[in-house]
Amino acid sequence: MSSAITLKPETVEIIRRTAPVLREHGQTITTVFYRNMFGEHPELLNIFNISHQKEGRQPRALADTLIAAAEHIDRLEALTPAVLRIAHKHCSVLVPPEGYPIVGKHLLRAIKEVLGEAATPEILNAWAEAYQVLADIFIKVEEDIYHQKETVPGGWRGWRPFTVIRKVKESENITSFWLKPTDGGSVPAYRPGQYISVKADIPGESITHIRQYSLSDAPGKSHFRISVKREDARGDLPAGIVSNWLHSQIGEGDVLLLSPPVGDFFLDEEKETPVVLISGGVGLTPLVSMLNTLVESGSKRPITYIHAAVNGKVHAMKDHLREVAEKHDHIRYFVCYEKPTEEDRQTGAFDKEGFIDRTWLEQIIKDKDADFYFCGPVPFMKAIKTALTEMGIPADRIHYEFFGSALQI
């Protein structure tokens, strides 16, 4: 990403000077941006996750991106990981190239609206130039992803119908769906850890909802599998529209529209290093895909799998995980329950009560030269990343995935 050379030096300097302002007003700008853009282009509500809008996650994520762009405008190559992550998200919901001018127009308007007279013509012109460079980068990267996904065996571009061939309740709140192409064709290979999107046209809903779900099994089969947590209402947050629809309304024989597998969080299958997989709640889905891939490929890499859940009632795939560990000497498996039930205690279903912490990790992780992969709720991932960093694990061996809009942890 050497595109920074296309920016004039004075533009680079102006953008860098605005970084402190964005840190102070970034989320206000992005909140105004989304409000105005959706007001003028309500059709875009069919692409964006409205739940993340209400929670403030998408405005925060966009604000983080703008701040990073301002701080690294003179070396855009530093943004490559973030660009790839966002580009994969865009491709999963089929963001069209013609959407970028709309975003640019409303972003500049929001900057002007929030900053007022401080947003001088000089600043607005600099951001217009910088935005166009960034937009061109995203459009190019995304077209490359679309092309690659379309041209691999079994691949496609756009939305493809899949039939639910099996539906299994994994726990009180997680259900798995086996999905096979309705057209009878094959499915493409994917990297363990990647995800697909489900396009949901739900009766009674005024807009289309798109949600991403990690593929929860190893690739190389004639079908996909996703494992979906039913999101119940909690506090001021309403129940999950799509997850509840999938759980209560979608059954075997029904058809769902999927986009191709994408995602920049996946197992590096070329390495021979030990692997530590750490999951919280439904965050186990991409990690089970990684574990199954390693097992089915015959890999002998030492594996430590650590899972955290509230208790055994909501612990999905626990029998599968324990059986895999018992059958393979190179796999170690540990469970942490926040609030174990009496049955959990009687059956010895867990190894630690409470939360995963650094002390426990240092006791059970034998090889700190491993690659660490983790996924779960944001507070869980913050705690895991902090613990691993304090343990001296290098950043290049710490890998994690967000469900939804990525936030800084």
C-alpha positions as CSV (number, residue, x, y, z in Angstrom):
1,M,0.0,0.0,0.0
2,S,2.4,2.7,-1.2
3,S,-0.5,4.8,-2.4
4,A,0.5,7.6,0.0
5,I,3.0,8.8,-2.7
6,T,-0.1,10.0,-4.7
7,L,-0.9,12.5,-2.0
8,K,0.7,15.9,-2.1
9,P,3.0,16.6,0.8
10,E,0.9,19.5,2.0
11,T,-2.1,17.2,2.1
12,V,-0.3,14.6,4.2
13,E,0.7,17.3,6.7
14,I,-2.8,18.7,6.9
15,I,-4.3,15.2,7.5
16,R,-1.7,14.4,10.2
17,R,-2.6,17.7,12.0
18,T,-6.2,16.7,12.2
19,A,-5.5,13.4,14.0
20,P,-5.9,15.0,17.5
21,V,-9.2,16.5,16.4
22,L,-10.5,13.2,15.2
23,R,-9.5,11.6,18.5
24,E,-11.7,14.1,20.3
25,H,-14.6,14.3,17.9
26,G,-14.3,11.1,15.8
27,Q,-17.3,9.2,17.1
28,T,-19.5,12.3,17.0
29,I,-18.5,12.8,13.3
30,T,-19.2,9.1,12.4
31,T,-22.5,9.1,14.3
32,V,-23.6,12.2,12.3
33,F,-22.2,10.6,9.1
34,Y,-24.4,7.5,9.5
35,R,-27.5,9.4,10.5
36,N,-27.2,11.7,7.5
37,M,-26.3,9.0,5.0
38,F,-29.1,6.6,6.0
39,G,-31.5,9.6,5.9
40,E,-30.6,10.3,2.3
41,H,-29.9,6.7,1.2
42,P,-32.2,4.4,3.2
43,E,-31.4,1.6,0.8
44,L,-28.1,1.3,2.5
45,L,-29.8,0.0,5.6
46,N,-30.1,-3.3,3.7
47,I,-26.3,-3.6,4.0
48,F,-25.3,-2.3,7.4
49,N,-25.9,-4.1,10.7
50,I,-28.5,-1.8,12.4
51,S,-27.9,-3.5,15.7
52,H,-24.3,-2.4,15.7
53,Q,-25.5,1.1,14.8
54,K,-27.7,1.2,17.8
55,E,-25.0,-0.2,20.1
56,G,-22.5,2.4,18.7
57,R,-20.1,-0.2,17.5
58,Q,-20.1,0.8,13.9
59,P,-19.5,4.5,14.5
60,R,-16.7,3.6,17.0
61,A,-15.1,1.3,14.5
62,L,-15.2,3.9,11.7
63,A,-13.9,6.5,14.0
64,D,-10.9,4.2,14.9
65,T,-10.3,3.7,11.1
66,L,-10.3,7.5,10.4
67,I,-7.9,8.1,13.3
68,A,-5.6,5.4,12.1
69,A,-5.7,6.8,8.6
70,A,-4.8,10.3,9.9
71,E,-2.0,9.0,12.0
72,H,-0.5,6.8,9.3
73,I,-1.3,8.9,6.2
74,D,2.4,9.1,5.4
75,R,2.9,5.4,5.5
76,L,-0.3,3.7,4.5
77,E,1.3,0.3,4.4
78,A,0.9,0.3,8.2
79,L,-2.9,0.2,7.6
80,T,-2.7,-3.0,5.5
81,P,-4.1,-5.4,8.2
82,A,-7.0,-3.0,8.9
83,V,-7.7,-2.5,5.2
84,L,-7.8,-6.3,4.6
85,R,-10.1,-6.8,7.6
86,I,-12.5,-4.1,6.5
87,A,-12.3,-5.2,2.8
88,H,-13.3,-8.8,3.7
89,K,-16.2,-7.4,5.7
90,H,-17.3,-5.3,2.8
91,C,-17.1,-8.3,0.4
92,S,-19.2,-10.4,2.8
93,V,-22.1,-7.9,2.4
94,L,-21.3,-7.1,-1.3
95,V,-20.5,-3.4,-0.8
96,P,-20.5,-2.0,-4.4
97,P,-17.8,0.4,-5.8
98,E,-20.5,3.0,-6.4
99,G,-21.1,3.2,-2.7
100,Y,-17.7,4.9,-2.1
101,P,-18.7,8.3,-3.5
102,I,-21.8,8.3,-1.3
103,V,-19.7,7.6,1.8
104,G,-17.2,10.2,0.8
105,K,-19.8,12.9,0.3
106,H,-21.5,12.3,3.7
107,L,-18.2,11.9,5.5
108,L,-17.0,15.4,4.4
109,R,-20.4,16.8,5.3
110,A,-20.3,15.3,8.8
111,I,-16.8,16.7,9.4
112,K,-18.1,20.1,8.4
113,E,-21.2,19.8,10.5
114,V,-19.4,18.7,13.7
115,L,-16.3,20.9,13.4
116,G,-18.0,24.0,12.0
117,E,-15.7,26.8,11.1
118,A,-12.7,24.7,12.3
119,A,-13.3,22.6,9.2
120,T,-11.6,25.0,6.8
121,P,-11.7,24.5,3.0
122,E,-8.1,23.5,3.2
123,I,-8.9,20.7,5.7
124,L,-11.9,19.5,3.7
125,N,-10.0,19.5,0.4
126,A,-7.2,17.5,2.0
127,W,-9.6,14.9,3.4
128,A,-11.4,14.7,0.0
129,E,-8.1,13.9,-1.6
130,A,-7.1,11.4,1.1
131,Y,-10.5,9.8,1.0
132,Q,-10.3,9.2,-2.7
133,V,-6.9,7.5,-2.4
134,L,-8.2,5.3,0.4
135,A,-11.4,4.5,-1.6
136,D,-9.4,3.5,-4.7
137,I,-7.3,1.2,-2.5
138,F,-10.4,-0.5,-1.0
139,I,-12.1,-0.9,-4.4
140,K,-9.0,-2.5,-5.8
141,V,-8.5,-4.9,-2.8
142,E,-12.2,-5.8,-2.8
143,E,-12.3,-6.5,-6.5
144,D,-9.3,-8.8,-6.1
145,I,-11.2,-10.7,-3.3
146,Y,-14.4,-10.9,-5.4
147,H,-12.5,-12.3,-8.4
148,Q,-10.6,-14.8,-6.3
149,K,-13.8,-16.1,-4.6
150,E,-15.6,-16.3,-8.0
151,T,-12.9,-18.2,-9.9
152,V,-11.9,-21.0,-7.4
153,P,-13.6,-24.4,-7.8
154,G,-17.1,-24.2,-6.3
155,G,-16.8,-20.4,-6.0
156,W,-19.3,-17.7,-6.9
157,R,-19.9,-13.9,-6.7
158,G,-23.0,-12.5,-5.1
159,W,-25.6,-14.4,-3.2
160,R,-26.1,-18.1,-3.7
161,P,-29.0,-20.3,-2.3
162,F,-28.1,-23.0,0.1
163,T,-30.5,-25.6,1.6
164,V,-30.5,-26.4,5.3
165,I,-29.9,-30.2,5.2
166,R,-29.5,-30.6,9.0
167,K,-30.2,-28.6,12.1
168,V,-28.8,-29.5,15.5
169,K,-29.2,-27.9,18.9
170,E,-25.7,-27.7,20.4
171,S,-26.6,-26.0,23.7
172,E,-29.4,-24.0,25.3
173,N,-28.6,-21.0,23.0
174,I,-26.5,-22.3,20.1
175,T,-27.8,-24.3,17.1
176,S,-25.8,-25.6,14.1
177,F,-27.0,-25.5,10.5
178,W,-25.6,-27.7,7.8
179,L,-25.9,-25.9,4.4
180,K,-25.6,-27.4,1.0
181,P,-25.8,-25.6,-2.4
182,T,-29.4,-25.7,-3.7
183,D,-28.0,-25.9,-7.2
184,G,-26.3,-29.2,-6.5
185,G,-22.9,-27.8,-7.1
186,S,-19.8,-28.0,-4.9
187,V,-18.6,-25.6,-2.2
188,P,-15.2,-23.8,-2.3
189,A,-12.4,-24.5,0.0
190,Y,-11.9,-21.9,2.7
191,R,-9.4,-21.1,5.4
192,P,-10.4,-22.5,8.9
193,G,-11.5,-19.4,10.8
194,Q,-13.3,-17.6,7.9
195,Y,-17.0,-16.7,7.8
196,I,-19.9,-16.5,5.4
197,S,-22.8,-14.0,5.4
198,V,-26.5,-14.9,5.6
199,K,-28.9,-12.6,3.8
200,A,-32.2,-12.6,5.7
201,D,-35.5,-11.3,4.2
202,I,-37.6,-11.8,7.3
203,P,-41.4,-11.4,7.0
204,G,-42.5,-8.2,8.8
205,E,-39.1,-6.6,8.6
206,S,-38.9,-3.4,6.5
207,I,-35.2,-4.0,5.5
208,T,-33.0,-6.9,4.6
209,H,-30.7,-8.1,7.4
210,I,-27.2,-9.5,6.7
211,R,-25.2,-11.3,9.4
212,Q,-21.8,-12.9,9.4
213,Y,-21.3,-16.4,10.9
214,S,-18.0,-18.3,11.2
215,L,-17.8,-21.6,9.5
216,S,-17.7,-24.1,12.4
217,D,-16.2,-27.2,10.8
218,A,-13.2,-28.1,8.7
219,P,-13.2,-27.3,5.0
220,G,-13.2,-30.0,2.3
221,K,-16.8,-31.2,2.7
222,S,-19.8,-31.0,0.4
223,H,-21.5,-28.5,2.7
224,F,-20.9,-25.6,5.1
225,R,-21.8,-25.6,8.8
226,I,-22.5,-22.5,10.9
227,S,-23.3,-22.5,14.6
228,V,-25.5,-19.6,15.7
229,K,-26.1,-18.2,19.1
230,R,-29.6,-17.0,19.8
231,E,-29.2,-13.4,21.0
232,D,-31.9,-12.8,23.7
233,A,-32.9,-9.3,24.8
234,R,-30.7,-7.9,27.5
235,G,-30.8,-4.5,29.2
236,D,-31.6,-1.9,26.5
237,L,-30.6,-4.2,23.7
238,P,-33.4,-6.0,21.8
239,A,-33.3,-9.6,20.9
240,G,-31.2,-10.5,17.8
241,I,-33.5,-10.3,14.8
242,V,-31.6,-12.8,12.6
243,S,-30.4,-15.2,15.2
244,N,-33.9,-15.7,16.6
245,W,-35.3,-16.1,13.1
246,L,-32.8,-18.8,12.3
247,H,-33.5,-20.6,15.6
248,S,-37.3,-20.4,15.5
249,Q,-38.3,-20.2,11.8
250,I,-35.6,-21.9,9.7
251,G,-35.5,-25.6,9.6
252,E,-34.4,-28.5,7.4
253,G,-35.4,-28.0,3.8
254,D,-35.5,-24.2,4.0
255,V,-33.2,-22.1,1.8
256,L,-30.8,-19.4,2.9
257,L,-28.8,-16.9,0.7
258,L,-25.0,-17.0,1.4
259,S,-22.0,-15.0,0.2
260,P,-18.7,-16.7,-0.3
261,P,-16.4,-17.4,2.6
262,V,-14.1,-14.5,3.5
263,G,-12.1,-13.2,6.5
264,D,-8.5,-12.4,7.4
265,F,-8.6,-14.4,10.7
266,F,-7.6,-18.0,9.9
267,L,-5.3,-20.8,10.9
268,D,-1.8,-20.7,9.3
269,E,-1.7,-24.3,8.1
270,E,1.9,-23.9,6.8
271,K,3.5,-23.5,10.2
272,E,4.6,-26.4,12.5
273,T,4.5,-24.4,15.7
274,P,2.3,-25.4,18.7
275,V,-1.2,-24.0,18.6
276,V,-3.2,-22.5,21.5
277,L,-7.0,-22.0,20.8
278,I,-8.9,-19.9,23.4
279,S,-12.6,-19.3,23.0
280,G,-15.4,-17.6,24.9
281,G,-19.0,-18.5,24.4
282,V,-20.0,-18.7,20.7
283,G,-16.5,-17.5,19.9
284,L,-15.6,-21.2,19.7
285,T,-17.1,-21.5,16.2
286,P,-14.0,-20.4,14.2
287,L,-11.7,-22.2,16.6
288,V,-13.5,-25.5,16.3
289,S,-13.0,-25.2,12.5
290,M,-9.3,-24.8,13.2
291,L,-9.2,-27.7,15.6
292,N,-11.1,-30.0,13.2
293,T,-8.9,-29.0,10.4
294,L,-5.7,-29.9,12.3
295,V,-7.2,-33.2,13.4
296,E,-8.5,-34.2,10.0
297,S,-5.3,-33.3,8.2
298,G,-3.3,-35.6,10.5
299,S,-1.3,-32.7,11.9
300,K,0.8,-33.5,15.0
301,R,1.3,-29.9,16.1
302,P,0.8,-29.8,19.9
303,I,-2.7,-28.2,20.5
304,T,-4.1,-26.7,23.7
305,Y,-7.8,-25.8,23.5
306,I,-9.2,-23.6,26.3
307,H,-12.9,-22.7,26.4
308,A,-14.8,-20.4,28.7
309,A,-18.6,-20.4,29.1
310,V,-21.1,-19.4,31.8
311,N,-21.8,-23.1,32.5
312,G,-22.4,-26.4,30.9
313,K,-25.9,-25.6,29.7
314,V,-24.6,-23.0,27.2
315,H,-21.4,-24.9,26.4
316,A,-21.8,-25.9,22.7
317,M,-19.9,-28.9,21.3
318,K,-18.5,-29.9,24.6
319,D,-18.8,-33.6,24.0
320,H,-17.1,-33.3,20.6
321,L,-14.2,-31.3,22.0
322,R,-13.6,-33.7,24.9
323,E,-13.8,-36.7,22.7
324,V,-11.3,-35.2,20.3
325,A,-8.9,-34.4,23.1
326,E,-9.3,-37.9,24.6
327,K,-8.5,-39.6,21.3
328,H,-5.3,-37.6,20.5
329,D,-2.3,-37.4,22.9
330,H,-1.1,-34.2,21.3
331,I,-4.3,-32.3,22.2
332,R,-4.9,-30.9,25.7
333,Y,-8.4,-29.5,26.6
334,F,-9.4,-27.2,29.4
335,V,-12.7,-25.6,30.4
336,C,-13.5,-22.6,32.5
337,Y,-17.1,-22.0,33.8
338,E,-18.0,-18.6,35.2
339,K,-21.0,-19.9,37.1
340,P,-21.0,-23.7,37.0
341,T,-24.2,-25.6,37.8
342,E,-24.5,-28.3,40.4
343,E,-24.5,-30.8,37.6
344,D,-21.2,-29.3,36.3
345,R,-19.7,-29.7,39.7
346,Q,-20.9,-33.3,40.2
347,T,-19.6,-34.4,36.7
348,G,-16.3,-32.6,37.0
349,A,-17.1,-30.8,33.7
350,F,-14.8,-27.9,34.2
351,D,-11.2,-27.2,35.2
352,K,-11.5,-23.7,36.6
353,E,-14.3,-21.6,38.1
354,G,-14.6,-17.9,37.3
355,F,-12.7,-16.3,34.4
356,I,-9.6,-17.1,32.4
357,D,-6.7,-15.2,33.8
358,R,-3.0,-14.9,33.3
359,T,-2.1,-17.0,36.3
360,W,-4.1,-19.9,35.1
361,L,-2.9,-19.5,31.5
362,E,0.8,-19.6,32.7
363,Q,0.0,-22.8,34.6
364,I,-1.5,-24.7,31.7
365,I,0.3,-23.4,28.6
366,K,3.5,-25.4,28.3
367,D,5.0,-23.7,25.2
368,K,5.0,-19.9,24.9
369,D,6.5,-20.3,21.4
370,A,3.0,-21.3,20.2
371,D,0.7,-19.4,17.9
372,F,-2.4,-18.1,19.9
373,Y,-5.8,-17.8,18.3
374,F,-8.8,-16.5,20.3
375,C,-12.3,-15.3,19.8
376,G,-15.3,-14.3,22.0
377,P,-17.0,-11.3,23.5
378,V,-15.1,-8.0,23.5
379,P,-14.3,-8.0,27.2
380,F,-13.1,-11.6,27.0
381,M,-10.8,-10.8,24.2
382,K,-9.4,-7.7,25.9
383,A,-8.6,-9.8,28.9
384,I,-7.0,-12.6,26.9
385,K,-4.9,-10.2,24.8
386,T,-3.8,-8.3,27.9
387,A,-2.8,-11.6,29.6
388,L,-0.9,-12.9,26.6
389,T,1.0,-9.6,26.2
390,E,1.9,-9.6,29.8
391,M,3.2,-13.2,29.4
392,G,5.6,-11.9,26.8
393,I,3.9,-13.4,23.7
394,P,5.0,-11.5,20.6
395,A,2.3,-9.6,18.8
396,D,2.9,-11.5,15.6
397,R,1.8,-14.7,17.3
398,I,-1.4,-13.3,18.8
399,H,-4.4,-13.6,16.4
400,Y,-8.0,-12.8,17.1
401,E,-11.4,-12.3,15.5
402,F,-14.3,-10.0,16.1
403,F,-17.9,-10.8,15.4
404,G,-19.3,-7.7,13.7
405,S,-17.6,-4.3,13.6
406,A,-14.0,-4.5,14.7
407,L,-13.0,-2.4,17.7
408,Q,-9.6,-1.8,19.2
409,I,-8.8,-4.1,22.1
